[in-house]
Amino acid sequence: MAAIALAPRFHRIGSPAAARYSVEAWFGTTGLGHTVATEFRVRKAAPLDASAIAHVYVNSWRTSYVGLLPDSILRGMSEVRETLFWWTALCSPRSQAVTLVVQDPDGKVVGFLSAGAERAQGPARRAEVYTLYLLESHQRRGFGSWLLRAATERLRDLGFTSLMVWVLAGNPARTFYESLGAAPMAARTIRMGGRSIQEIAYAWPELALAQAPASRGRSSV
Ligand SMILES: CC(C)(COP(=O)(O)OP(=O)(O)OC[C@H]1O[C@@H](n2cnc3c(N)ncnc32)[C@H](O)[C@@H]1OP(=O)(O)O)[C@@H](O)C(=O)NCCC(=O)NCCS
């Protein structure tokens, strides 16, 4: 049987190679004629993704927020509880919200994003990124930018015109949002695990400004 080359093809965002992708480029064929996916893919989340999203969420918090959040909060996280939350949310999605996942060539979810109407009172038609998390193994490979770009397209279709996100003040991910054109807009202090935690709000005054250059992969959102 012919060997199956499953190595994902990575191209930096904006690479000219990204523009060359076609449907055929996303699939390889085994010696038996079966089609196999060979690429990462961004798609809408479904209820059956709930446990995978919960896994990414809990693991990303535990690897990213050490020292930023109290250990008791990180230890107390539960994939079962998060699965229940995401299952419920994805079974009855709000019409003004979007949840996307990025999956690897084997179909494993390695990151996700959720967004929708801003939770606090803000300008009408401003959306908020509620969650954006990748497994540590898949960070700094362009997937966060890709998820954000796909989400802004969907949010624009839903009628939103601007975007914001809350970030822990000590989170290096602030550089991620800054690199995508967001500017600090506000600050607040929240209480978690008995500690005061500083958060910064970043905003894009226009949704289009949050659009990273063309992505390397296929989106179906
Ligand atoms: C933040 C996160 C979603 C960004 O996604 P990503 O795929 O890792 O980021 P990208 O590869 O698209 O990065 C684009 C640019 O953002 C900047 N950037 C991203 N993550 C960064 C970090 N941790 N520190 C500094 N700069 C960062 C870099 O300039 C990067 O470009 P470069 O890699 O060519 O230098 C991801 O790293 C993550 O899940 N982090 C842990 C959880 C978290 O903090 N989520 C955000 C909650 S508000």
The ligand as an SDF file (V2000), in Angstrom:
LIG
                    3D

 48 50  0  0  0  0  0  0  0  0999 V2000
   -2.9660   34.1060   22.3740 C   0  0  0  0  0  0  0  0  0  0  0  0
   -3.1120   33.0260   21.2960 C   0  0  0  0  0  0  0  0  0  0  0  0
   -4.5870   32.7570   21.0360 C   0  0  0  0  0  0  0  0  0  0  0  0
   -2.4640   33.5680   20.0080 C   0  0  0  0  0  0  0  0  0  0  0  0
   -2.5750   32.6100   18.9910 O   0  0  0  0  0  0  0  0  0  0  0  0
   -1.2600   32.0900   18.2480 P   0  0  0  0  0  0  0  0  0  0  0  0
   -1.6670   31.1800   17.1750 O   0  0  0  0  0  0  0  0  0  0  0  0
   -0.3220   31.5580   19.2790 O   0  0  0  0  0  0  0  0  0  0  0  0
   -0.6570   33.4370   17.6750 O   0  0  0  0  0  0  0  0  0  0  0  0
   -0.1120   33.6860   16.1890 P   0  0  0  0  0  0  0  0  0  0  0  0
    0.8620   32.6240   15.8280 O   0  0  0  0  0  0  0  0  0  0  0  0
   -1.2700   33.9030   15.2920 O   0  0  0  0  0  0  0  0  0  0  0  0
    0.6810   35.0390   16.4910 O   0  0  0  0  0  0  0  0  0  0  0  0
    0.6710   36.1800   15.6920 C   0  0  0  0  0  0  0  0  0  0  0  0
    1.5850   37.1780   16.3530 C   0  0  0  0  0  0  0  0  0  0  0  0
    1.0790   37.5610   17.6410 O   0  0  0  0  0  0  0  0  0  0  0  0
    2.1850   37.7670   18.5570 C   0  0  0  0  0  0  0  0  0  0  0  0
    2.0780   36.7920   19.6490 N   0  0  0  0  0  0  0  0  0  0  0  0
    1.2690   35.7180   19.7060 C   0  0  0  0  0  0  0  0  0  0  0  0
    1.3820   35.0900   20.8940 N   0  0  0  0  0  0  0  0  0  0  0  0
    2.3050   35.7780   21.5850 C   0  0  0  0  0  0  0  0  0  0  0  0
    2.8690   35.6280   22.8810 C   0  0  0  0  0  0  0  0  0  0  0  0
    2.5180   34.6510   23.7150 N   0  0  0  0  0  0  0  0  0  0  0  0
    3.8100   36.5090   23.2780 N   0  0  0  0  0  0  0  0  0  0  0  0
    4.1910   37.5200   22.4600 C   0  0  0  0  0  0  0  0  0  0  0  0
    3.6930   37.7250   21.2110 N   0  0  0  0  0  0  0  0  0  0  0  0
    2.7510   36.8610   20.7970 C   0  0  0  0  0  0  0  0  0  0  0  0
    3.4440   37.5640   17.7530 C   0  0  0  0  0  0  0  0  0  0  0  0
    3.8220   38.8170   17.2100 O   0  0  0  0  0  0  0  0  0  0  0  0
    2.9670   36.6380   16.6520 C   0  0  0  0  0  0  0  0  0  0  0  0
    3.7490   36.6870   15.4870 O   0  0  0  0  0  0  0  0  0  0  0  0
    5.1350   35.8300   15.4300 P   0  0  0  0  0  0  0  0  0  0  0  0
    4.8670   34.4720   15.9840 O   0  0  0  0  0  0  0  0  0  0  0  0
    5.4540   35.8360   13.9690 O   0  0  0  0  0  0  0  0  0  0  0  0
    6.0950   36.6040   16.2800 O   0  0  0  0  0  0  0  0  0  0  0  0
   -2.4070   31.7120   21.7190 C   0  0  0  0  0  0  0  0  0  0  0  0
   -1.0160   31.9250   21.8240 O   0  0  0  0  0  0  0  0  0  0  0  0
   -2.9170   31.1350   23.0130 C   0  0  0  0  0  0  0  0  0  0  0  0
   -3.8170   30.3130   23.0230 O   0  0  0  0  0  0  0  0  0  0  0  0
   -2.3120   31.5660   24.1580 N   0  0  0  0  0  0  0  0  0  0  0  0
   -2.6680   31.0470   25.4600 C   0  0  0  0  0  0  0  0  0  0  0  0
   -4.0860   31.3970   25.8910 C   0  0  0  0  0  0  0  0  0  0  0  0
   -4.3690   32.8850   25.8670 C   0  0  0  0  0  0  0  0  0  0  0  0
   -3.6620   33.6930   26.4580 O   0  0  0  0  0  0  0  0  0  0  0  0
   -5.4540   33.2470   25.1610 N   0  0  0  0  0  0  0  0  0  0  0  0
   -5.8860   34.6230   25.0430 C   0  0  0  0  0  0  0  0  0  0  0  0
   -6.9050   34.9140   26.0760 C   0  0  0  0  0  0  0  0  0  0  0  0
   -7.4350   36.6160   25.9950 S   0  0  0  0  0  0  0  0  0  0  0  0
  1  2  1  0
  2  3  1  0
  2  4  1  0
  2 36  1  0
  4  5  1  0
  5  6  1  0
  6  7  2  0
  6  8  1  0
  6  9  1  0
  9 10  1  0
 10 11  2  0
 10 12  1  0
 10 13  1  0
 13 14  1  0
 14 15  1  0
 15 16  1  0
 15 30  1  0
 16 17  1  0
 17 18  1  0
 17 28  1  0
 18 19  1  0
 18 27  1  0
 19 20  2  0
 20 21  1  0
 21 22  1  0
 21 27  2  0
 22 23  1  0
 22 24  2  0
 24 25  1  0
 25 26  2  0
 26 27  1  0
 28 29  1  0
 28 30  1  0
 30 31  1  0
 31 32  1  0
 32 33  2  0
 32 34  1  0
 32 35  1  0
 36 37  1  0
 36 38  1  0
 38 39  2  0
 38 40  1  0
 40 41  1  0
 41 42  1  0
 42 43  1  0
 43 44  2  0
 43 45  1  0
 45 46  1  0
 46 47  1  0
 47 48  1  0
M  END
$$$$
